[in-house]
């Protein structure tokens, strides 16, 4: 019973992270490590700041309501 609840909780957590794009930094880190293991990887804060800047420069990148 507990294993089924844990599995369901993991599935819900994965779904929410993908839906909110919270896992984007994790995917980016995996991509960088795969291409060049010695390359510097930006922190989550640096990554999110750069992503927000890109979205503000090109409105087609991020759908903004305001």
Secondary structure, DSSP 8 states (H G I E B T S, - for coil): -HHHHHHHHHHHHHHHHHHTTTTHHHHHHHHHHHH-TTS----HHHHHHHHHHHHHH-TTTS----
